[in-house]
């Protein structure tokens, strides 16, 4: 795996707050593609860390549902369609029957829906959140930088353990 396997644009060094926030969100989303490029189906589903949930395929699925929750459910008020339940709160990680290509396509489609929802709002637009609280688009974008960046780091470690591939 090299940086040239998947195009990725660095976040802008200057610009308004929205451009920089979206730049970092997009950068980390593309990093997920970089970290999964060229990986075999077997390796995408192989657990190399103590948790059997921490597979490349499981993390891609999880990130898809994180996008859906924060943008579709929280910001847009749509129903939560994620596979997790109270009985199985980690169900989105359990994707042994799914191909990595399909999971990546679903992730990309979810990111596109997220972008459309974000584009229709101002950073300060607030929505109700968890009963008596409120949340705005700025917080969600900052959280997506943190969440996606953290899991990109997990993919870094997993990928190096699987096949020795390293890179930013």
GICORWO-V553336 format. One record per residue. RES is the residue in three letters. PSI is psi as a letter, one per 40 degrees, with the letter a starting at -180 (* if undefined). OMEGA is omega in radians with two decimals (NA if undefined). Layout:
BEGIN
res;psi;omega
RES;PSI;OMEGA
RES;PSI;OMEGA
END
This chain:
BEGIN
res;psi;omega
UNK;h;3.06
UNK;i;3.12
UNK;d;-3.08
UNK;e;-3.11
UNK;d;-3.14
UNK;h;-3.12
UNK;h;3.13
UNK;h;-3.13
UNK;h;3.08
UNK;i;3.07
UNK;i;-3.12
UNK;i;3.10
UNK;e;3.10
UNK;i;3.12
UNK;i;-3.12
UNK;i;-3.06
UNK;d;-3.11
UNK;d;-3.13
UNK;d;-3.14
UNK;d;3.09
UNK;d;3.14
UNK;d;3.10
UNK;d;3.11
UNK;d;3.09
UNK;d;-3.14
UNK;d;3.14
UNK;d;-3.13
UNK;d;3.07
UNK;d;3.12
UNK;d;3.08
UNK;d;3.09
UNK;d;3.09
UNK;d;3.13
UNK;d;-3.07
UNK;e;-3.13
UNK;e;-3.05
UNK;h;3.05
UNK;e;-3.10
UNK;h;3.11
UNK;i;3.11
UNK;d;3.13
UNK;d;-3.14
UNK;d;3.13
UNK;d;-3.12
UNK;e;-3.10
UNK;h;3.09
UNK;h;3.11
UNK;e;3.10
UNK;i;-3.11
UNK;d;3.13
UNK;h;3.11
UNK;e;3.13
UNK;d;-3.03
UNK;g;3.03
UNK;i;3.08
UNK;d;-3.13
UNK;d;3.13
UNK;d;3.13
UNK;d;3.10
UNK;d;3.10
UNK;d;3.13
UNK;d;-3.13
UNK;d;3.08
UNK;d;-3.09
UNK;d;3.01
UNK;d;3.08
UNK;d;-3.11
UNK;d;-3.10
UNK;d;-3.02
UNK;d;-3.10
UNK;d;-3.09
UNK;d;-3.04
UNK;d;-3.05
UNK;d;-3.04
UNK;d;-3.02
UNK;e;3.06
UNK;e;3.11
UNK;i;3.11
UNK;i;3.11
UNK;h;-3.10
UNK;e;-3.08
UNK;i;-3.10
UNK;e;-3.11
UNK;i;3.14
UNK;i;3.06
UNK;d;3.14
UNK;d;-3.12
UNK;g;-3.06
UNK;e;3.14
UNK;e;-3.03
UNK;d;-3.10
UNK;e;3.09
UNK;e;-3.02
UNK;g;-3.00
UNK;f;-3.10
UNK;d;-3.10
UNK;e;-3.07
UNK;i;3.10
UNK;i;3.09
UNK;d;3.13
UNK;d;3.12
UNK;d;3.14
UNK;d;3.12
UNK;d;3.09
UNK;d;3.11
UNK;d;3.09
UNK;d;3.12
UNK;d;3.12
UNK;d;3.12
UNK;d;3.11
UNK;d;3.09
UNK;d;3.07
UNK;d;3.11
UNK;d;3.14
UNK;d;3.13
UNK;d;3.11
UNK;d;3.12
UNK;d;-3.10
UNK;d;-3.11
UNK;e;-3.07
UNK;i;2.99
UNK;i;-3.14
UNK;d;-3.09
UNK;e;3.12
UNK;h;-3.11
UNK;i;3.03
UNK;i;3.07
UNK;i;-3.12
UNK;h;3.06
UNK;g;3.06
UNK;c;-2.97
UNK;e;-3.10
UNK;i;3.09
UNK;i;-3.11
UNK;i;3.12
UNK;i;-3.12
UNK;d;3.14
UNK;d;-3.14
UNK;d;-3.12
UNK;d;3.13
UNK;d;3.08
UNK;d;3.12
UNK;d;3.14
UNK;d;3.04
UNK;d;-3.13
UNK;d;-3.06
UNK;d;-3.10
UNK;d;3.09
UNK;d;3.13
UNK;d;-3.12
UNK;d;3.00
UNK;d;3.06
UNK;d;3.05
UNK;d;3.13
UNK;d;3.04
UNK;d;-3.10
UNK;d;-3.12
UNK;d;-3.10
UNK;d;3.11
UNK;d;3.12
UNK;d;-3.13
UNK;d;-3.01
UNK;e;3.09
UNK;e;-3.11
UNK;h;3.09
UNK;i;3.12
UNK;i;-3.10
UNK;*;NA
END
